[in-house]
Amino acid sequence: MSPKPNLLLRYMTVADLPQVTEIDRLSFEIPWSEKSYRYEINESSQSFMVVLEWNRQQTATRWQRWLKIHPYAEHRIVGYGGMWHIAGEAHISTIAVHPKGRGRGWGEILLAGMVQRGIVLEAEEVALEVRVSNQRAQRLYQKYAFRTVDVKQRYYRNNGEDAYDMRMDIQNSAICTEFEAHYKALFTRHQLIDYFSPYTPPHQK
Ligand SMILES: CC(C)(COP(=O)(O)OP(=O)(O)OC[C@H]1O[C@@H](n2cnc3c(N)ncnc32)[C@H](O)[C@@H]1OP(=O)(O)O)[C@@H](O)C(=O)NCCC(=O)NCCS
């Protein structure tokens, strides 16, 4: 029997919302409402919502064996993202990793999964906005050949901060070749399965 994957990219469901909204609340100054998530998951024909699930296989300790308590597998949402496909553009609407899980390459998996979805959809480019102060996220996007094309003045309504408009040209064959190498490397580095990027969201079938 092949080992279970450690990490699974899959479409977000309503059952994920308690965990997703908690990560959202811990990650953003303006979290989305639960109603917005429900709309994106169940109704929008342009929306692709993804979660990254971590399977932590627990092996029985000596005490658990003695007490005849069975080991368990813990399935936990460690991050999520969202993308809209509108007029040839794959627009990343959100991406976050639980604060306790950051720095392990999980944000990169979510970003790469959405870029791959954009490629499967034959979008012309992948676009997103990012706070000018959010250098951590900008570094991630730069790693994937996103470039800043514009500054959107006072884009964020909570503090009037500007946003960088960043874009990745997925029609460019050199960029796509480099992306494919990055994406492949993620599968080698992590025990990862992608049930997201090749498939249509259940509500759009
Ligand atoms: C942005 C975010 C999703 C990145 O997720 P993550 O899992 O921590 O990032 P990863 O471990 O996958 O790192 C991937 C790359 O991001 C960059 N990065 C990650 N952490 C960084 C840090 N502390 N400082 C600088 N760059 C960093 C690096 O380029 C890194 O690649 P490298 O490891 O090869 O150097 C995460 O920090 C987050 O949820 N932030 C809060 C929400 C947010 O700001 N979302 C973006 C909105 S536009």
The ligand as an SDF file (V2000), in Angstrom:
LIG
                    3D

 48 50  0  0  0  0  0  0  0  0999 V2000
    2.5580   35.2070    2.5580 C   0  0  0  0  0  0  0  0  0  0  0  0
    2.3810   33.7970    3.1480 C   0  0  0  0  0  0  0  0  0  0  0  0
    1.1590   33.1520    2.4980 C   0  0  0  0  0  0  0  0  0  0  0  0
    3.6520   32.9740    2.8110 C   0  0  0  0  0  0  0  0  0  0  0  0
    3.4600   31.6660    3.3050 O   0  0  0  0  0  0  0  0  0  0  0  0
    4.6390   30.8190    3.9730 P   0  0  0  0  0  0  0  0  0  0  0  0
    4.1440   29.4330    4.0820 O   0  0  0  0  0  0  0  0  0  0  0  0
    5.1210   31.4800    5.1900 O   0  0  0  0  0  0  0  0  0  0  0  0
    5.7990   30.9510    2.8650 O   0  0  0  0  0  0  0  0  0  0  0  0
    6.7700   29.7870    2.3700 P   0  0  0  0  0  0  0  0  0  0  0  0
    7.3570   29.0910    3.5420 O   0  0  0  0  0  0  0  0  0  0  0  0
    6.0710   28.9730    1.3460 O   0  0  0  0  0  0  0  0  0  0  0  0
    7.9320   30.6370    1.6770 O   0  0  0  0  0  0  0  0  0  0  0  0
    7.9940   30.8030    0.2840 C   0  0  0  0  0  0  0  0  0  0  0  0
    8.8160   32.0360   -0.0540 C   0  0  0  0  0  0  0  0  0  0  0  0
    8.2170   33.2040    0.5150 O   0  0  0  0  0  0  0  0  0  0  0  0
    9.2590   34.1020    0.9270 C   0  0  0  0  0  0  0  0  0  0  0  0
    9.2480   34.2150    2.4010 N   0  0  0  0  0  0  0  0  0  0  0  0
    8.5900   33.4110    3.2820 C   0  0  0  0  0  0  0  0  0  0  0  0
    8.7920   33.8460    4.5440 N   0  0  0  0  0  0  0  0  0  0  0  0
    9.5900   34.9490    4.4450 C   0  0  0  0  0  0  0  0  0  0  0  0
   10.1290   35.8550    5.4020 C   0  0  0  0  0  0  0  0  0  0  0  0
    9.9260   35.7290    6.7080 N   0  0  0  0  0  0  0  0  0  0  0  0
   10.8790   36.8890    4.9420 N   0  0  0  0  0  0  0  0  0  0  0  0
   11.1060   37.0490    3.6170 C   0  0  0  0  0  0  0  0  0  0  0  0
   10.6050   36.2140    2.6620 N   0  0  0  0  0  0  0  0  0  0  0  0
    9.8660   35.1900    3.0770 C   0  0  0  0  0  0  0  0  0  0  0  0
   10.5600   33.4850    0.4640 C   0  0  0  0  0  0  0  0  0  0  0  0
   10.7990   33.8990   -0.8760 O   0  0  0  0  0  0  0  0  0  0  0  0
   10.2260   32.0100    0.4860 C   0  0  0  0  0  0  0  0  0  0  0  0
   11.0120   31.2370   -0.3740 O   0  0  0  0  0  0  0  0  0  0  0  0
   12.4180   30.6250    0.1610 P   0  0  0  0  0  0  0  0  0  0  0  0
   12.0560   29.8010    1.3580 O   0  0  0  0  0  0  0  0  0  0  0  0
   12.9090   29.8180   -0.9960 O   0  0  0  0  0  0  0  0  0  0  0  0
   13.2570   31.8070    0.5110 O   0  0  0  0  0  0  0  0  0  0  0  0
    2.2300   33.8510    4.6980 C   0  0  0  0  0  0  0  0  0  0  0  0
    3.2990   34.5810    5.2200 O   0  0  0  0  0  0  0  0  0  0  0  0
    0.9330   34.4530    5.1960 C   0  0  0  0  0  0  0  0  0  0  0  0
   -0.0700   33.7590    5.3510 O   0  0  0  0  0  0  0  0  0  0  0  0
    0.9330   35.7660    5.4740 N   0  0  0  0  0  0  0  0  0  0  0  0
   -0.2600   36.4380    5.9990 C   0  0  0  0  0  0  0  0  0  0  0  0
   -1.3000   36.6290    4.9280 C   0  0  0  0  0  0  0  0  0  0  0  0
   -0.7360   37.4100    3.7550 C   0  0  0  0  0  0  0  0  0  0  0  0
   -0.0020   38.3760    3.9140 O   0  0  0  0  0  0  0  0  0  0  0  0
   -1.1160   36.9880    2.5320 N   0  0  0  0  0  0  0  0  0  0  0  0
   -0.6820   37.6350    1.3120 C   0  0  0  0  0  0  0  0  0  0  0  0
   -1.6910   38.6520    0.9230 C   0  0  0  0  0  0  0  0  0  0  0  0
   -1.2310   39.4590   -0.5910 S   0  0  0  0  0  0  0  0  0  0  0  0
  1  2  1  0
  2  3  1  0
  2  4  1  0
  2 36  1  0
  4  5  1  0
  5  6  1  0
  6  7  2  0
  6  8  1  0
  6  9  1  0
  9 10  1  0
 10 11  2  0
 10 12  1  0
 10 13  1  0
 13 14  1  0
 14 15  1  0
 15 16  1  0
 15 30  1  0
 16 17  1  0
 17 18  1  0
 17 28  1  0
 18 19  1  0
 18 27  1  0
 19 20  2  0
 20 21  1  0
 21 22  1  0
 21 27  2  0
 22 23  1  0
 22 24  2  0
 24 25  1  0
 25 26  2  0
 26 27  1  0
 28 29  1  0
 28 30  1  0
 30 31  1  0
 31 32  1  0
 32 33  2  0
 32 34  1  0
 32 35  1  0
 36 37  1  0
 36 38  1  0
 38 39  2  0
 38 40  1  0
 40 41  1  0
 41 42  1  0
 42 43  1  0
 43 44  2  0
 43 45  1  0
 45 46  1  0
 46 47  1  0
 47 48  1  0
M  END
$$$$
